[in-house]
Amino acid sequence: MDKEALKKIIVETLEGKKGKSKFYLKDFYAMAPDEKPRDVKNLVNQMVGEGILEYWSSGSTTLIGLKGAGKQAHAEDED
């Protein structure tokens, strides 16, 4: 699968998840089961660099979500 098609699948899958806005990297592997984990990780990193996705860290855990989505993003905008 080409990168653009995979990006579209990732974004559509994340937008379709109700009540959840942040995901572990392993969740992205499940979105592209035919791809190698390293390729998916590189694509996720690329999407973060492009501003499509963003990292969120609790200090001990790093999660990934759509940029500007979720309660945390809205709380940070109000500061």
Order of alpha helices (4+ residues) and beta strands (2+ residues): alpha-beta-alpha-alpha-beta-beta-alpha
